[in-house]
């Protein structure tokens, strides 16, 4: 595993991730079709985002060991953990994984915003 200082590694605590997701759900009544966690680590926000009942949850993570931990700890068919660098990962490719149930617009918007910045 890489040293924590090499990538600025910080693992969000599960309690804080749950608090943030609960706040967002209650305060803004969020009901997302897709959740994308760009730097999921071992999965604190991925697990906490289950509160949204989104049919699709994606976590990307640069460190393979963290991907393994996240996948093992939060096994659910609607969660996909992808070992990739979010800055080089083509979010537009997620369109192919989403299907034809009307969620393409969200993914396309995220992909477009990422490419322009």
Wavefront OBJ file of the C-alpha trace (Angstrom):
o trace
v 0.000 0.000 0.000
v 1.288 3.467 -0.768
v 2.302 5.678 2.097
v -0.489 7.986 3.234
v 1.503 11.137 2.470
v 2.192 9.986 -1.110
v -1.376 10.712 -2.280
v -2.660 12.860 0.568
v -4.551 9.822 1.857
v -7.328 10.554 4.305
v -10.076 8.104 5.186
v -13.361 9.743 6.166
v -14.826 8.230 9.305
v -18.064 6.254 8.827
v -19.804 8.419 11.444
v -18.965 11.646 9.610
v -19.942 10.211 6.203
v -23.282 9.099 7.636
v -23.825 12.520 9.198
v -23.132 14.305 5.880
v -25.402 12.014 3.840
v -28.197 12.226 6.414
v -27.939 16.037 6.395
v -28.070 16.169 2.582
v -31.026 13.802 2.399
v -33.025 15.598 5.083
v -32.094 19.210 4.335
v -32.271 19.077 0.571
v -34.513 16.010 0.170
v -32.038 14.545 -2.301
v -33.174 11.478 -4.179
v -30.419 10.806 -6.735
v -30.709 8.229 -9.504
v -26.931 7.704 -9.381
v -24.274 8.379 -6.753
v -20.647 8.790 -7.835
v -17.970 8.865 -5.116
v -14.795 10.019 -6.921
v -12.266 8.979 -4.259
v -14.016 6.269 -2.277
v -11.103 4.901 -0.259
v -12.385 2.029 1.880
v -15.961 3.166 1.323
v -17.268 5.358 4.143
v -19.267 7.603 1.778
v -20.241 4.685 -0.464
v -21.793 2.916 2.511
v -23.376 6.099 3.890
v -24.873 6.887 0.466
v -27.030 3.777 0.727
v -29.409 6.067 2.647
v -30.410 7.648 -0.694
v -31.697 4.344 -2.112
v -30.127 5.214 -5.455
v -30.297 2.244 -7.814
v -26.666 2.818 -8.846
v -23.683 3.764 -6.713
v -20.195 4.051 -8.190
v -16.995 4.483 -6.243
v -13.661 5.093 -7.923
v -10.405 4.618 -6.064
v -6.761 4.777 -7.099
v -5.438 2.271 -4.529
v -6.292 -1.363 -5.426
v -6.176 -2.496 -1.789
v -8.807 0.081 -0.847
v -11.007 -1.088 -3.732
v -10.806 -4.639 -2.410
v -11.727 -3.538 1.113
v -14.608 -1.392 -0.104
v -15.991 -4.161 -2.336
v -15.693 -6.754 0.417
v -17.180 -4.591 3.176
v -20.102 -3.206 1.149
v -21.316 -6.011 -1.066
v -24.487 -4.955 -2.863
v -25.507 -5.441 -6.481
v -26.154 -1.714 -6.984
v -22.599 -0.763 -5.933
v -19.665 -0.882 -8.316
v -16.166 -0.065 -7.130
v -13.790 0.875 -9.936
v -10.001 0.930 -9.560
v -9.192 4.109 -11.488
v -7.844 7.620 -11.169
v -10.932 9.849 -11.270
v -8.956 12.506 -13.154
v -8.240 10.137 -16.046
v -11.378 8.001 -15.803
v -13.889 8.647 -18.583
v -17.104 9.263 -16.664
v -18.945 9.242 -19.963
v -18.280 5.494 -20.133
v -20.626 5.035 -17.182
v -23.487 5.773 -19.577
v -22.987 2.314 -21.001
v -23.317 0.790 -17.529
v -26.425 2.724 -16.528
v -28.798 1.336 -19.164
v -31.781 2.883 -20.865
v -33.924 3.732 -17.857
v -33.632 7.511 -18.132
v -30.534 8.111 -16.002
v -28.273 8.996 -18.936
v -28.832 12.733 -18.505
v -27.218 12.833 -15.062
v -24.187 10.849 -16.158
v -23.785 12.888 -19.347
v -23.950 16.127 -17.348
v -21.287 14.909 -14.913
v -19.050 13.718 -17.755
v -19.372 17.008 -19.639
v -18.631 19.083 -16.548
v -15.551 16.970 -15.827
v -14.150 17.302 -19.342
v -14.461 21.073 -19.371
v -12.568 21.633 -16.107
l 1 2 3 4 5 6 7 8 9 10 11 12 13 14 15 16 17 18 19 20 21 22 23 24 25 26 27 28 29 30 31 32 33 34 35 36 37 38 39 40 41 42 43 44 45 46 47 48 49 50 51 52 53 54 55 56 57 58 59 60 61 62 63 64 65 66 67 68 69 70 71 72 73 74 75 76 77 78 79 80 81 82 83 84 85 86 87 88 89 90 91 92 93 94 95 96 97 98 99 100 101 102 103 104 105 106 107 108 109 110 111 112 113 114 115 116 117
